[in-house]
Amino acid sequence: MVADMKPSFIRFPGGCFVEGDYLRNAFRWKASVGPWEERPGHFGDVWKYWTDDGLGYYEFLQLSEDLGALPIWVFNNGVSHNDEVDTSSVLPFVQEALDGLEFARGDPTSKWGSLRAAMGHPEPFNLKYVAVGNEDCGKKNYR
């Protein structure tokens, strides 16, 4: 049914899901790759449910490719609905985004590209677009 819609892009994982009500419950792409049975999952506190992250970052990229749609990856920028990191502490979030780009687009011999290759996709995915956080323009550190 989704293929019949012929989407030109797919945005993942979605703003509220990526940021969480609190940062401690925000989606973390690294916890959503690798063998499904080893993924810790996380509590989706915005909508109050547990997710096993079985549809993770890799599956999103693969689904986009299978559908011929461009992936748009949304990554967390240190902001949630109720808390945010100070800009002096944002470097781990920047590194997380860079690692995610390497997973999707990196050489299969790189740290994160080799994980993608081990999961069955040695060639880079066609990730060209990202979204930074959610629509939190009013947050002090988002600006």
N, C-alpha and C positions, 0 to 999 in steps of 0.2 A: 504494500500500500504506500509506504514511504517512497519507494523507487518510482512509483507511478506519478507522484507529485513533482518529480524531477527538480529537487531543491538545488539551487545554485550555491548555497552555503549552509553550513551547520555550525551553530555557536554552542560551545561547550565549556564548562559545565553549567553556565548560567550564573547570573550575578549574585543573587541571595545565597545560592548553594555554595559558591566559591568563597564568599566572605563569612558566612555563618552569622548567627546572632552574636556570638563571641568568637574571637580568633581561635580559642582552644578547640572549637568544633568546626573550623573552616575546612573545606576540601583541600587535601594535599595530594598533588598528582603523583608524587613518589610512592605514596602508600596505595595507589590504585593501579600499579603496574606489577608485572611479575605473575607468578602462578596465583590464580584466583583463590585457592585454598589457603594461601599464605598472606593474603591481604587482610589487614586488621579491621578495615571498615571504619566508620565514624558515625557519631550521632549528628544527624541533620537537625540542629536545634531551631532553625527558623520554622520548620514545619513539624518538628517533634517526632521524628522517626529515625530508626537505625538503618544505615545502608551498608551493605557489604562491599560497595564500590566494585561490584562485578562488571558494571559498565564503566570502565576507567578510561584513563587518558589514551592508552593504546587502542582500546576498542572504539573509542570516538574517532581517532584518526583513521582506523581501518574502515569504519562505517562510512565516513566521509569519502574515502577513496572508492569504496565499493559503489557508492551512489553517484560518483562523478561530481561531488560537491566540494567546494573549498572549505576546509576547516577554519574556524575562528576560535582560537583557544583563549579562554578567559583565565587570567591568573590573579592570584591574590596579591594585593599591594600593601598589606599591613593594616587594612581597615576592615572592620566588621560593623554590624549594626550598632553595637554598644561599646566597642573599644577600638583603639588604633595605636600603632606604635609611633613613637616620636621619629621624626625624620632622621635623627642621628642613629637610630637603631634599625633602619630599613634595609641595610645591606643583605641580611639573610633572605629577605623577600626578593631582592634583585637577583641574588645567586640562584634562588629557586626557579625564577623565570628563565635565567640563562641556561640552567641545567635542563629545563623542560624543552627549550628550543633545541638544545643539543640532542635530546632524546628523539625529537621529531625529525630533525634535519641533519644531525651530525653524521660524521663518517662512522661506518660500522666498527672501526677500531677504537673510537673514542670511548670514554667511560660510559656515557649514557646511550650513545649510538650502539654500543656493543650489546647493551641490554635489549634494545629494540631488535637488533639482529638476532639475538638469542631467542626472542619471542616469535621469530618467524618472518621478520620484515627487514632484510639487510639493506634495502634501498631506502633513502630518506623519503619521508612523507612530504606532500606538497603544501606544507604549512607556510602561508605567506602573511597571514593576518593574526593579530592578537588583540585582545581587549584588556585594558588595565582596570581591574577591580569592577565595581558596579557603579550605579548612578549616585555616588556620594559626594557630589560637588560641594555640598555645604559643610563637609567635614574639614576641620582645620588642616590636617596633614594630607588630605587628598589634593587640595589645591596646589 
